[in-house]
Amino acid sequence: MDIAKKLRRKVVAPSAAVDMRSNDNQDAHKDEKKNKKKLRKFITSVYSERTPEKPAAPAQSKGPVFGMPLVTAVQRSRVSDKLPLCRVFQDSVMYIETFALTREGIYRVPGFRAKLNELKNMYNRGEVVKLTNYDPETVGMLLKLYLRELPEPLLTRQLGAQFEGVLQYEDSEQRTAILCAMLRQLPAEHYATLAWLCLHINHVSQHEKQNKMTLSNLIIILSPTLLISNTLLRCLCENAQQLFPGVILDPNTKIPTQEELNALSNNSNKAEPEVDQASIDKNLQLVRDELVQSYVWVQARNDALRYMKEHLKAQLKEERQMVSTYQDQLRDLEDQNYTIGDTVVLRNSRRGKSQNRHSAADTTSRNLNSTQAATHETEEDLKLYLSTLEQMNNEYETDKTSLYNNIITDTFACIDAYTELRFRQTFSQQKASS
């Protein structure tokens, strides 16, 4: 109310000055100037009191995030204390998870270059960005651009080669366990970013019927950006649930720290109560005694087999000598038959008796043919006999080796079964007594 009264008083002054101008123009003109100056000063002071305070200027950016180390970028544009993620990465992933999982050709179809540069500059200046005003293709390019400009890969230069070397293990469980242990050696920012990215790639590939982007397509597109081989990136994405336990694509969910993961693994792998050392020593001594007895038994069987082998060798040698004697006798018999036949033919020819000569020649030829046939049959029998002996020797060698291996395998299987049984009995007795 006081301010309104003052305004009324001051406003009246110019009109009074106009009336006075008819009497004395000069004095009125001076008074009017003075009154205008006073009125101007008063109005200025009044409005300065009533004008609301100016809005505070936006906070200055801490620095660019593109092309900076991941740790520095997270410190400059971290969204919350729960997640060690850079704002541009978190915003892009959440935008695609919410609006563009079924977008056809996501991460493959390019966006608008001008809009991409606009978004990059806004994030570097620290301005508030609404990605809903942009198309999914541009946001996908923004995510790839940020990852591509990282000066150090997500797996770091120190551990990158070691991660690639893990792929040589053929056992999937062993490979997964080694990868879990190595991932815990990464910085928290690298671990969180890689975990979110692998889970996100899995989510996108699960909608391949709508977006036409299979896991293989996504890996081919993103592996050069991440400086990770296709095989390693596929292994990380396919086993993301086991490699990054407790990680969820939710800004309000905290990523478990390395200490929490170690404590969780230690609690899940608690060993059973140890057995008394005296019982262990006793069981081990029993196993040693049985092993010695089994070894003695195996040696006895081996000696018996060795004796059988020597016996068969001697028998085979005797048989070969017999065969050699038979062959010599056959050769002598064959030579004798040829000599008798020639003598009979010569005697008959000298006597000049053609009939007797023909009959003697026929008889001699028949005897010779029968002798050759018998000799041939005897040689075939001897060859068959020799091949049979050789086959028997080979079968003996094979049976001996297989028998020895079976004995060793069965012996150690019995020892393992007996050892496990003894340990179980001892442990159950101690558990019952406790």
C-alpha positions as CSV (number, residue, x, y, z in Angstrom):
1,M,0.0,0.0,0.0
2,D,2.8,2.4,0.8
3,I,4.4,1.8,-2.6
4,A,1.0,2.6,-4.4
5,K,0.7,5.9,-2.5
6,K,4.2,7.0,-3.5
7,L,3.4,6.2,-7.1
8,R,0.3,8.3,-7.1
9,R,2.1,11.2,-5.6
10,K,5.0,11.1,-8.1
11,V,2.6,10.6,-11.1
12,V,0.8,13.7,-10.3
13,A,3.9,15.9,-10.5
14,P,4.3,15.8,-14.4
15,S,0.7,17.0,-14.9
16,A,1.2,19.9,-12.5
17,A,4.4,20.8,-14.3
18,V,2.4,21.0,-17.6
19,D,-0.1,23.5,-16.0
20,M,2.8,25.7,-14.7
21,R,4.4,25.9,-18.2
22,S,1.8,28.5,-19.3
23,N,2.9,30.9,-16.6
24,D,6.6,30.4,-16.6
25,N,8.0,28.1,-19.4
26,Q,11.5,28.1,-18.3
27,D,10.9,27.3,-14.7
28,A,8.3,24.7,-15.6
29,H,10.6,23.1,-18.1
30,K,13.4,22.7,-15.4
31,D,11.0,21.4,-12.8
32,E,9.6,18.9,-15.3
33,K,13.0,17.5,-16.0
34,K,13.8,17.2,-12.3
35,N,10.5,15.5,-11.7
36,K,11.0,13.0,-14.6
37,K,14.4,12.1,-13.3
38,K,13.1,11.5,-9.8
39,L,10.2,9.5,-11.1
40,R,12.5,7.4,-13.3
41,K,14.7,6.7,-10.3
42,F,11.8,5.8,-8.1
43,I,10.1,3.5,-10.6
44,T,13.4,1.8,-11.2
45,S,13.9,1.2,-7.5
46,V,10.4,-0.1,-7.0
47,Y,10.5,-2.6,-9.8
48,S,14.0,-3.7,-8.7
49,E,12.5,-4.6,-5.4
50,R,9.5,-6.5,-7.0
51,T,11.4,-8.3,-9.7
52,P,11.9,-12.0,-8.8
53,E,15.4,-13.5,-8.7
54,K,16.9,-14.7,-12.0
55,P,17.1,-18.4,-12.5
56,A,20.5,-19.9,-11.7
57,A,22.7,-20.6,-14.6
58,P,23.1,-24.3,-15.5
59,A,26.1,-26.0,-13.9
60,Q,29.2,-26.0,-15.9
61,S,30.3,-29.3,-17.4
62,K,33.1,-31.1,-15.7
63,G,34.5,-32.0,-19.1
64,P,33.9,-34.1,-22.2
65,V,33.0,-37.8,-21.9
66,F,33.6,-39.0,-25.4
67,G,37.2,-40.2,-26.1
68,M,38.0,-40.2,-22.4
69,P,39.1,-43.1,-20.2
70,L,36.1,-45.0,-18.9
71,V,36.9,-44.2,-15.2
72,T,37.2,-40.5,-16.0
73,A,34.0,-40.5,-18.0
74,V,32.1,-42.2,-15.2
75,Q,33.4,-39.7,-12.7
76,R,32.2,-36.8,-14.9
77,S,28.8,-38.0,-15.8
78,R,27.7,-40.7,-13.3
79,V,24.0,-40.9,-12.9
80,S,23.8,-42.6,-9.5
81,D,26.1,-44.0,-6.9
82,K,24.7,-47.5,-7.4
83,L,26.0,-47.9,-10.9
84,P,29.5,-47.0,-12.0
85,L,28.3,-46.3,-15.6
86,C,28.7,-43.3,-17.8
87,R,25.4,-41.4,-18.4
88,V,25.6,-41.6,-22.2
89,F,26.0,-45.4,-22.1
90,Q,23.3,-46.0,-19.5
91,D,20.8,-43.7,-21.2
92,S,21.4,-45.4,-24.6
93,V,21.0,-48.9,-23.3
94,M,17.9,-48.1,-21.3
95,Y,16.3,-46.2,-24.3
96,I,16.8,-49.3,-26.6
97,E,15.7,-51.7,-23.9
98,T,12.5,-49.7,-23.4
99,F,11.6,-48.6,-26.9
100,A,13.6,-50.3,-29.6
101,L,14.2,-54.0,-28.8
102,T,11.9,-55.0,-31.6
103,R,13.2,-52.3,-34.0
104,E,14.2,-54.0,-37.3
105,G,17.9,-53.6,-38.0
106,I,18.8,-52.0,-34.7
107,Y,22.6,-51.4,-34.5
108,R,22.8,-52.2,-38.2
109,V,20.8,-49.4,-39.8
110,P,22.6,-46.0,-39.5
111,G,21.0,-42.9,-38.1
112,F,21.3,-39.2,-38.9
113,R,24.9,-37.9,-38.7
114,A,23.8,-34.4,-37.8
115,K,21.7,-35.6,-34.9
116,L,24.5,-37.9,-33.7
117,N,26.9,-34.9,-33.6
118,E,24.3,-32.9,-31.7
119,L,23.9,-35.6,-29.1
120,K,27.6,-36.0,-28.7
121,N,28.1,-32.3,-28.1
122,M,25.3,-32.1,-25.6
123,Y,26.7,-34.9,-23.6
124,N,30.2,-33.4,-23.7
125,R,28.8,-30.1,-22.4
126,G,26.9,-31.8,-19.6
127,E,23.5,-30.7,-20.8
128,V,20.2,-32.5,-20.0
129,V,19.4,-34.8,-22.9
130,K,16.0,-36.3,-23.8
131,L,16.7,-39.3,-26.1
132,T,13.0,-39.8,-26.7
133,N,13.2,-36.9,-29.1
134,Y,15.5,-38.9,-31.3
135,D,15.1,-42.1,-33.4
136,P,16.4,-45.5,-32.2
137,E,18.9,-45.8,-35.1
138,T,20.7,-42.5,-34.0
139,V,20.8,-43.7,-30.4
140,G,22.3,-47.0,-31.5
141,M,25.0,-45.1,-33.4
142,L,25.6,-43.0,-30.3
143,L,26.2,-46.1,-28.2
144,K,28.6,-47.5,-30.8
145,L,30.4,-44.2,-31.2
146,Y,31.0,-43.9,-27.4
147,L,32.4,-47.4,-27.2
148,R,34.5,-46.9,-30.3
149,E,36.1,-43.8,-29.0
150,L,37.2,-45.3,-25.7
151,P,41.0,-45.0,-25.5
152,E,41.2,-48.4,-23.7
153,P,39.2,-51.6,-24.5
154,L,36.7,-52.8,-21.9
155,L,38.9,-55.9,-21.3
156,T,41.9,-53.5,-20.8
157,R,45.2,-53.9,-22.6
158,Q,46.8,-55.9,-19.8
159,L,44.2,-58.6,-19.6
160,G,42.9,-58.7,-23.2
161,A,45.4,-61.3,-24.4
162,Q,44.8,-63.4,-21.4
163,F,41.0,-63.4,-22.0
164,E,41.6,-64.6,-25.6
165,G,43.9,-67.3,-24.3
166,V,41.1,-68.8,-22.1
167,L,39.3,-69.9,-25.3
168,Q,41.8,-72.8,-25.7
169,Y,40.1,-74.7,-22.9
170,E,37.7,-77.2,-24.4
171,D,35.8,-77.9,-21.1
172,S,33.0,-75.3,-20.9
173,E,32.8,-75.4,-17.1
174,Q,36.5,-74.8,-16.7
175,R,36.5,-72.0,-19.2
176,T,33.6,-70.3,-17.5
177,A,35.2,-70.6,-14.1
178,I,38.5,-69.0,-15.4
179,L,36.6,-66.2,-17.1
180,C,34.7,-65.4,-13.9
181,A,38.0,-65.2,-12.0
182,M,39.5,-62.9,-14.6
183,L,36.5,-60.6,-14.9
184,R,36.8,-59.9,-11.2
185,Q,40.2,-58.4,-11.9
186,L,38.7,-55.6,-14.1
187,P,38.1,-52.2,-12.7
188,A,34.6,-51.6,-11.4
189,E,33.7,-49.3,-14.3
190,H,34.9,-51.8,-17.0
191,Y,33.2,-54.7,-15.2
192,A,29.8,-52.9,-15.0
193,T,29.9,-51.6,-18.6
194,L,30.8,-55.0,-20.0
195,A,28.1,-56.8,-17.9
196,W,25.4,-54.4,-19.0
197,L,26.5,-54.6,-22.7
198,C,26.6,-58.5,-22.7
199,L,23.2,-58.7,-21.1
200,H,21.8,-56.1,-23.5
201,I,23.1,-57.9,-26.5
202,N,21.4,-61.1,-25.2
203,H,18.1,-59.2,-24.8
204,V,18.3,-57.8,-28.4
205,S,19.1,-61.2,-29.9
206,Q,16.1,-62.8,-28.1
207,H,13.8,-60.6,-30.3
208,E,15.5,-61.7,-33.5
209,K,12.1,-62.6,-35.1
210,Q,11.0,-58.9,-34.9
211,N,14.3,-57.0,-35.2
212,K,16.0,-59.5,-37.7
213,M,19.2,-59.3,-35.6
214,T,20.6,-62.6,-34.5
215,L,23.4,-63.0,-31.9
216,S,25.9,-63.6,-34.7
217,N,24.9,-60.4,-36.5
218,L,25.2,-58.4,-33.3
219,I,28.6,-59.9,-32.6
220,I,29.9,-59.2,-36.1
221,I,28.8,-55.5,-35.8
222,L,30.0,-54.9,-32.2
223,S,33.2,-56.9,-31.9
224,P,35.4,-54.5,-34.0
225,T,34.0,-51.6,-31.9
226,L,34.9,-53.4,-28.6
227,L,38.3,-54.7,-29.9
228,I,37.2,-58.2,-28.9
229,S,37.3,-61.3,-31.1
230,N,34.0,-62.8,-32.3
231,T,34.6,-66.0,-30.4
232,L,35.3,-64.4,-27.1
233,L,32.4,-61.9,-27.4
234,R,30.0,-64.8,-28.2
235,C,31.3,-66.7,-25.1
236,L,30.8,-63.7,-22.9
237,C,27.3,-63.1,-24.2
238,E,26.1,-66.7,-24.2
239,N,27.3,-67.2,-20.6
240,A,26.4,-63.7,-19.3
241,Q,24.2,-65.0,-16.5
242,Q,27.0,-67.1,-15.1
243,L,29.8,-64.6,-15.7
244,F,28.0,-61.6,-14.2
245,P,25.9,-63.0,-11.3
246,G,23.5,-60.5,-9.7
247,V,23.7,-58.0,-12.5
248,I,20.3,-56.7,-13.8
249,L,19.6,-54.0,-16.4
250,D,17.9,-51.8,-13.9
251,P,19.3,-48.3,-12.9
252,N,17.9,-48.8,-9.4
253,T,19.7,-52.1,-8.8
254,K,23.3,-52.1,-7.5
255,I,25.9,-54.2,-9.2
256,P,27.6,-56.5,-6.6
257,T,31.1,-55.5,-5.7
258,Q,34.0,-57.9,-6.0
259,E,34.0,-58.4,-2.3
260,E,30.4,-59.4,-2.3
261,L,30.9,-61.8,-5.2
262,N,33.9,-63.4,-3.4
263,A,31.9,-63.7,-0.2
264,L,29.0,-65.3,-2.1
265,S,31.3,-67.8,-3.8
266,N,32.9,-68.7,-0.5
267,N,29.6,-69.3,1.2
268,S,28.4,-71.5,-1.7
269,N,31.6,-73.5,-1.8
270,K,31.9,-74.3,1.9
271,A,33.8,-77.5,2.5
272,E,32.4,-80.4,4.5
273,P,33.8,-80.9,8.0
274,E,37.2,-82.4,7.9
275,V,37.7,-86.0,8.9
276,D,40.0,-86.8,11.8
277,Q,43.6,-87.0,10.7
278,A,44.1,-90.3,12.5
279,S,41.2,-91.9,10.6
280,I,42.6,-90.6,7.3
281,D,46.0,-92.1,8.1
282,K,44.5,-95.4,9.0
283,N,42.4,-95.5,5.8
284,L,45.4,-94.6,3.7
285,Q,47.5,-97.4,5.3
286,L,44.7,-99.9,4.5
287,V,44.7,-98.7,1.0
288,R,48.5,-99.0,0.7
289,D,48.3,-102.6,2.0
290,E,45.6,-103.5,-0.5
291,L,47.6,-101.8,-3.2
292,V,50.7,-103.9,-2.4
293,Q,48.7,-107.1,-2.3
294,S,47.1,-106.2,-5.7
295,Y,50.5,-105.4,-7.1
296,V,51.9,-108.8,-5.9
297,W,48.9,-110.5,-7.5
298,V,49.4,-108.6,-10.7
299,Q,53.1,-109.6,-10.8
300,A,52.2,-113.2,-10.2
301,R,49.7,-113.1,-13.1
302,N,52.4,-111.4,-15.2
303,D,54.9,-114.1,-14.4
304,A,52.4,-116.8,-15.4
305,L,51.8,-115.0,-18.7
306,R,55.5,-114.7,-19.3
307,Y,55.9,-118.5,-18.7
308,M,53.1,-119.3,-21.1
309,K,54.7,-117.1,-23.7
310,E,58.1,-118.8,-23.3
311,H,56.4,-122.2,-23.5
312,L,54.6,-121.3,-26.6
313,K,57.8,-120.0,-28.2
314,A,59.6,-123.3,-27.5
315,Q,56.6,-125.3,-28.8
316,L,56.6,-123.1,-31.9
317,K,60.3,-123.7,-32.4
318,E,59.8,-127.5,-32.2
319,E,57.0,-127.4,-34.6
320,R,59.0,-125.4,-37.1
321,Q,61.8,-128.0,-36.8
322,M,59.4,-130.8,-37.5
323,V,58.0,-128.9,-40.5
324,S,61.5,-128.4,-41.8
325,T,62.2,-132.2,-41.4
326,Y,59.0,-133.0,-43.2
327,Q,59.9,-130.7,-46.1
328,D,63.4,-132.4,-46.4
329,Q,61.8,-135.8,-46.5
330,L,59.3,-134.7,-49.1
331,R,62.1,-133.3,-51.3
332,D,64.0,-136.6,-51.0
333,L,61.0,-138.6,-51.8
334,E,60.2,-136.5,-54.8
335,D,63.8,-136.9,-56.2
336,Q,63.7,-140.7,-55.6
337,N,60.4,-141.0,-57.5
338,Y,61.8,-139.1,-60.5
339,T,64.9,-141.3,-60.5
340,I,62.9,-144.6,-60.4
341,G,60.7,-143.4,-63.2
342,D,63.6,-142.6,-65.5
343,T,65.3,-146.0,-64.9
344,V,62.1,-148.0,-65.8
345,V,61.6,-146.0,-69.0
346,L,65.2,-146.5,-70.0
347,R,65.1,-150.3,-69.3
348,N,61.9,-150.8,-71.3
349,S,63.2,-148.9,-74.3
350,R,66.4,-151.0,-74.5
351,R,64.4,-154.3,-74.5
352,G,62.4,-152.9,-77.4
353,K,59.1,-154.0,-76.0
354,S,56.8,-151.2,-77.0
355,Q,53.7,-152.6,-75.1
356,N,55.6,-153.0,-71.9
357,R,57.3,-149.7,-72.5
358,H,53.9,-147.9,-72.8
359,S,52.5,-149.7,-69.8
360,A,55.6,-149.0,-67.7
361,A,55.6,-145.4,-68.7
362,D,51.9,-145.1,-67.9
363,T,52.5,-146.7,-64.5
364,T,55.4,-144.5,-63.8
365,S,53.5,-141.4,-64.8
366,R,50.6,-142.3,-62.6
367,N,52.9,-143.0,-59.6
368,L,54.6,-139.7,-60.2
369,N,51.4,-137.8,-60.4
370,S,50.1,-139.4,-57.2
371,T,53.4,-138.6,-55.5
372,Q,53.2,-134.9,-56.6
373,A,49.6,-134.7,-55.5
374,A,50.5,-136.1,-52.1
375,T,53.5,-133.8,-51.9
376,H,51.3,-130.8,-52.7
377,E,48.7,-131.8,-50.2
378,T,51.4,-132.2,-47.5
379,E,52.8,-128.8,-48.3
380,E,49.4,-127.2,-48.0
381,D,48.8,-128.9,-44.7
382,L,52.2,-127.7,-43.5
383,K,51.5,-124.1,-44.6
384,L,48.1,-124.2,-42.9
385,Y,49.7,-125.6,-39.8
386,L,52.3,-122.9,-39.8
387,S,49.7,-120.1,-40.3
388,T,47.7,-121.5,-37.4
389,L,50.7,-121.4,-35.1
390,E,51.5,-117.9,-36.1
391,Q,47.8,-116.8,-35.5
392,M,47.9,-118.6,-32.1
393,N,51.0,-116.6,-31.2
394,N,49.5,-113.3,-32.3
395,E,46.3,-114.0,-30.4
396,Y,48.4,-114.8,-27.4
397,E,50.2,-111.5,-27.5
398,T,46.9,-109.6,-28.0
399,D,45.2,-111.5,-25.2
400,K,48.1,-111.0,-22.9
401,T,48.1,-107.2,-23.4
402,S,44.4,-106.8,-23.0
403,L,44.3,-109.1,-20.0
404,Y,47.1,-107.2,-18.3
405,N,45.3,-103.9,-18.9
406,N,42.0,-105.2,-17.7
407,I,43.7,-106.5,-14.5
408,I,45.3,-103.1,-13.9
409,T,42.1,-101.2,-14.6
410,D,39.9,-103.5,-12.4
411,T,42.5,-103.4,-9.6
412,F,42.6,-99.7,-9.4
413,A,38.8,-99.4,-9.8
414,C,38.4,-101.7,-6.8
415,I,40.9,-99.7,-4.8
416,D,39.1,-96.4,-5.6
417,A,35.7,-97.9,-4.7
418,Y,37.1,-99.4,-1.5
419,T,38.8,-96.1,-0.6
420,E,35.6,-94.1,-1.1
421,L,33.6,-96.6,0.9
422,R,36.0,-96.5,3.8
423,F,36.0,-92.7,3.8
424,R,32.2,-92.6,3.7
425,Q,32.0,-95.0,6.6
426,T,34.5,-93.1,8.7
427,F,32.8,-89.8,8.0
428,S,29.3,-91.1,8.8
429,Q,30.6,-92.7,12.0
430,Q,32.2,-89.4,13.1
431,K,29.2,-87.4,12.1
432,A,26.9,-89.8,14.1
433,S,29.2,-89.6,17.1
434,S,29.3,-85.8,17.0
